């Protein structure tokens, strides 16, 4: 009886898995910069006051106005973000603090257990003695694979808060696109993990003479691989979209800085206290 149940499940997986495999193979090209046009499938939040969020040039204009800056910031993301933060601070790195205080507070285990790692306190690590080194670490290492993105978000928020700017319409599209595909990728990853664990358990504990159970285990692993492939494509596409958008917005910010007088934050803080930001892991 149990073997028959496993056989039915195996037949169901055998029917649906080819569809998942087909989807994974079809969308594989989206795990690249070719995914960027997908942001235009999402709305830009409607009309804003001031138009365009108040930026002197739009995010889409920036690559045409500053193509070299855009390309370099995309290809050499850590270097581009080091230069951007330096410019946002008015060229004075004595004002630098780790993530400019935006990520201060408990993270990881410290959120649940006071005193456990990690609690960030900007300005307490000796940044003033070697700000260049600390900034290099921030844009390349301290945020893991997302270090350039974390550093960019800090610089972006600093100038937006200082100048009262809002999100660019294309930036809104990009954020909505990333949120949608991040959620999709998370569901696919969770499904793949559950299928893989279940198939392994069935394969390990079911007797070898239960053909239905063994077939169910094999089809489960196949379905899991297909889900992982879809999730991997989504994550790669998200990374590509974020990297291209970051290059465009870096050029936009540098143009904004050159447009007029910019009062760089004094003492590594903004005119208002920096709002706490979650570490970005997309």
Protein Blocks (a to p, Z undefined) as FASTA:
>chain_A
ZZmmmmmmmmmmmmmmmmmmmmmmmmmmmmcfklmmmmmmpcehiaaddehhlpabdfkl
mmmmmmmlmmmmmmmmmlmmmmmmmmmnnopaklpcehhlmmgccehjlmmmghiacddd
ehilopmmmmmlmmmmmmmmmnojmlmmmmmmmmmmmmmmmnopacdfklmmmmmmmmmm
mmmmmmmmmmmmmmmmmmmmmmmmpcfklmklmmmmmmmmmmmmmmmmmmmmmmmmmmmm
mmmmmmmmmmmmmmmmmmmccdddehhiafbdcddddddfZZ
